[in-house]
Amino acid sequence: MPRPKSQAAKNTAKLSLYIPPSKGGMEVLTKLRKLARAKDRSVNYLVVEAILQYLKREERKQAKRS
């Protein structure tokens, strides 16, 4: 019988990420793993933080244009 999902699991957004070879491909992932180990964080944590910072920066740019 399947285990019921926790509230946190129900509210978790998932994203699959493809890094094309032209943008660094596996080298980017290798660098992320190395940085994650050095910071004692997960690759997921680093990627989420980068996305949030990017969104914040872009939203500020848009607000200035409006």
PyMOL commands that place a pseudoatom at each C-alpha (Angstrom):
pseudoatom trace, name=CA, resn=MET, resi=1, chain=A, elem=C, hetatm=0, pos=[0.000, 0.000, 0.000]
pseudoatom trace, name=CA, resn=PRO, resi=2, chain=A, elem=C, hetatm=0, pos=[1.500, 3.398, -0.967]
pseudoatom trace, name=CA, resn=ARG, resi=3, chain=A, elem=C, hetatm=0, pos=[2.539, 5.680, 1.840]
pseudoatom trace, name=CA, resn=PRO, resi=4, chain=A, elem=C, hetatm=0, pos=[0.545, 8.922, 2.089]
pseudoatom trace, name=CA, resn=LYS, resi=5, chain=A, elem=C, hetatm=0, pos=[2.524, 12.000, 1.070]
pseudoatom trace, name=CA, resn=SER, resi=6, chain=A, elem=C, hetatm=0, pos=[3.402, 14.558, 3.701]
pseudoatom trace, name=CA, resn=GLN, resi=7, chain=A, elem=C, hetatm=0, pos=[2.121, 18.121, 3.334]
pseudoatom trace, name=CA, resn=ALA, resi=8, chain=A, elem=C, hetatm=0, pos=[5.639, 19.256, 2.382]
pseudoatom trace, name=CA, resn=ALA, resi=9, chain=A, elem=C, hetatm=0, pos=[5.854, 16.610, -0.342]
pseudoatom trace, name=CA, resn=LYS, resi=10, chain=A, elem=C, hetatm=0, pos=[2.475, 17.682, -1.732]
pseudoatom trace, name=CA, resn=ASN, resi=11, chain=A, elem=C, hetatm=0, pos=[3.667, 21.293, -1.992]
pseudoatom trace, name=CA, resn=THR, resi=12, chain=A, elem=C, hetatm=0, pos=[7.066, 20.553, -3.509]
pseudoatom trace, name=CA, resn=ALA, resi=13, chain=A, elem=C, hetatm=0, pos=[7.662, 21.892, -7.005]
pseudoatom trace, name=CA, resn=LYS, resi=14, chain=A, elem=C, hetatm=0, pos=[9.918, 19.771, -9.164]
pseudoatom trace, name=CA, resn=LEU, resi=15, chain=A, elem=C, hetatm=0, pos=[12.095, 20.849, -12.040]
pseudoatom trace, name=CA, resn=SER, resi=16, chain=A, elem=C, hetatm=0, pos=[14.270, 18.822, -14.356]
pseudoatom trace, name=CA, resn=LEU, resi=17, chain=A, elem=C, hetatm=0, pos=[17.249, 20.700, -15.721]
pseudoatom trace, name=CA, resn=TYR, resi=18, chain=A, elem=C, hetatm=0, pos=[19.077, 20.147, -19.008]
pseudoatom trace, name=CA, resn=ILE, resi=19, chain=A, elem=C, hetatm=0, pos=[22.393, 21.934, -19.441]
pseudoatom trace, name=CA, resn=PRO, resi=20, chain=A, elem=C, hetatm=0, pos=[23.284, 21.937, -23.133]
pseudoatom trace, name=CA, resn=PRO, resi=21, chain=A, elem=C, hetatm=0, pos=[26.867, 21.178, -24.147]
pseudoatom trace, name=CA, resn=SER, resi=22, chain=A, elem=C, hetatm=0, pos=[27.134, 24.702, -25.577]
pseudoatom trace, name=CA, resn=LYS, resi=23, chain=A, elem=C, hetatm=0, pos=[26.600, 26.067, -22.041]
pseudoatom trace, name=CA, resn=GLY, resi=24, chain=A, elem=C, hetatm=0, pos=[29.086, 23.729, -20.379]
pseudoatom trace, name=CA, resn=GLY, resi=25, chain=A, elem=C, hetatm=0, pos=[27.066, 20.535, -19.948]
pseudoatom trace, name=CA, resn=MET, resi=26, chain=A, elem=C, hetatm=0, pos=[28.705, 18.118, -17.548]
pseudoatom trace, name=CA, resn=GLU, resi=27, chain=A, elem=C, hetatm=0, pos=[31.411, 20.637, -16.615]
pseudoatom trace, name=CA, resn=VAL, resi=28, chain=A, elem=C, hetatm=0, pos=[28.740, 22.846, -15.021]
pseudoatom trace, name=CA, resn=LEU, resi=29, chain=A, elem=C, hetatm=0, pos=[27.411, 19.920, -13.011]
pseudoatom trace, name=CA, resn=THR, resi=30, chain=A, elem=C, hetatm=0, pos=[30.931, 18.970, -11.915]
pseudoatom trace, name=CA, resn=LYS, resi=31, chain=A, elem=C, hetatm=0, pos=[31.555, 22.532, -10.725]
pseudoatom trace, name=CA, resn=LEU, resi=32, chain=A, elem=C, hetatm=0, pos=[28.225, 22.593, -8.888]
pseudoatom trace, name=CA, resn=ARG, resi=33, chain=A, elem=C, hetatm=0, pos=[29.019, 19.325, -7.117]
pseudoatom trace, name=CA, resn=LYS, resi=34, chain=A, elem=C, hetatm=0, pos=[32.453, 20.613, -6.092]
pseudoatom trace, name=CA, resn=LEU, resi=35, chain=A, elem=C, hetatm=0, pos=[30.993, 23.874, -4.773]
pseudoatom trace, name=CA, resn=ALA, resi=36, chain=A, elem=C, hetatm=0, pos=[28.201, 22.023, -2.965]
pseudoatom trace, name=CA, resn=ARG, resi=37, chain=A, elem=C, hetatm=0, pos=[30.744, 19.836, -1.166]
pseudoatom trace, name=CA, resn=ALA, resi=38, chain=A, elem=C, hetatm=0, pos=[32.868, 22.856, -0.236]
pseudoatom trace, name=CA, resn=LYS, resi=39, chain=A, elem=C, hetatm=0, pos=[29.844, 24.723, 1.156]
pseudoatom trace, name=CA, resn=ASP, resi=40, chain=A, elem=C, hetatm=0, pos=[28.324, 21.606, 2.739]
pseudoatom trace, name=CA, resn=ARG, resi=41, chain=A, elem=C, hetatm=0, pos=[25.144, 22.179, 0.735]
pseudoatom trace, name=CA, resn=SER, resi=42, chain=A, elem=C, hetatm=0, pos=[23.290, 20.170, -1.874]
pseudoatom trace, name=CA, resn=VAL, resi=43, chain=A, elem=C, hetatm=0, pos=[23.443, 20.917, -5.584]
pseudoatom trace, name=CA, resn=ASN, resi=44, chain=A, elem=C, hetatm=0, pos=[19.690, 21.459, -5.383]
pseudoatom trace, name=CA, resn=TYR, resi=45, chain=A, elem=C, hetatm=0, pos=[20.175, 24.143, -2.725]
pseudoatom trace, name=CA, resn=LEU, resi=46, chain=A, elem=C, hetatm=0, pos=[22.716, 25.998, -4.886]
pseudoatom trace, name=CA, resn=VAL, resi=47, chain=A, elem=C, hetatm=0, pos=[20.520, 25.833, -7.985]
pseudoatom trace, name=CA, resn=VAL, resi=48, chain=A, elem=C, hetatm=0, pos=[17.412, 27.018, -6.134]
pseudoatom trace, name=CA, resn=GLU, resi=49, chain=A, elem=C, hetatm=0, pos=[19.367, 29.910, -4.588]
pseudoatom trace, name=CA, resn=ALA, resi=50, chain=A, elem=C, hetatm=0, pos=[20.702, 30.895, -8.032]
pseudoatom trace, name=CA, resn=ILE, resi=51, chain=A, elem=C, hetatm=0, pos=[17.203, 30.826, -9.529]
pseudoatom trace, name=CA, resn=LEU, resi=52, chain=A, elem=C, hetatm=0, pos=[15.760, 32.918, -6.698]
pseudoatom trace, name=CA, resn=GLN, resi=53, chain=A, elem=C, hetatm=0, pos=[18.563, 35.494, -6.990]
pseudoatom trace, name=CA, resn=TYR, resi=54, chain=A, elem=C, hetatm=0, pos=[18.087, 35.667, -10.770]
pseudoatom trace, name=CA, resn=LEU, resi=55, chain=A, elem=C, hetatm=0, pos=[14.336, 36.201, -10.415]
pseudoatom trace, name=CA, resn=LYS, resi=56, chain=A, elem=C, hetatm=0, pos=[14.812, 38.911, -7.807]
pseudoatom trace, name=CA, resn=ARG, resi=57, chain=A, elem=C, hetatm=0, pos=[17.360, 40.715, -9.994]
pseudoatom trace, name=CA, resn=GLU, resi=58, chain=A, elem=C, hetatm=0, pos=[15.193, 40.496, -13.127]
pseudoatom trace, name=CA, resn=GLU, resi=59, chain=A, elem=C, hetatm=0, pos=[12.062, 41.613, -11.272]
pseudoatom trace, name=CA, resn=ARG, resi=60, chain=A, elem=C, hetatm=0, pos=[13.949, 44.693, -10.030]
pseudoatom trace, name=CA, resn=LYS, resi=61, chain=A, elem=C, hetatm=0, pos=[15.022, 45.480, -13.601]
pseudoatom trace, name=CA, resn=GLN, resi=62, chain=A, elem=C, hetatm=0, pos=[11.447, 45.184, -14.826]
pseudoatom trace, name=CA, resn=ALA, resi=63, chain=A, elem=C, hetatm=0, pos=[10.151, 47.376, -12.024]
pseudoatom trace, name=CA, resn=LYS, resi=64, chain=A, elem=C, hetatm=0, pos=[12.625, 50.123, -13.003]
pseudoatom trace, name=CA, resn=ARG, resi=65, chain=A, elem=C, hetatm=0, pos=[11.388, 49.998, -16.603]
pseudoatom trace, name=CA, resn=SER, resi=66, chain=A, elem=C, hetatm=0, pos=[7.742, 50.357, -15.576]
for i in range(1, 66): cmd.bond("trace and resi %d" % i, "trace and resi %d" % (i + 1))
show_as sticks, trace
zoom trace
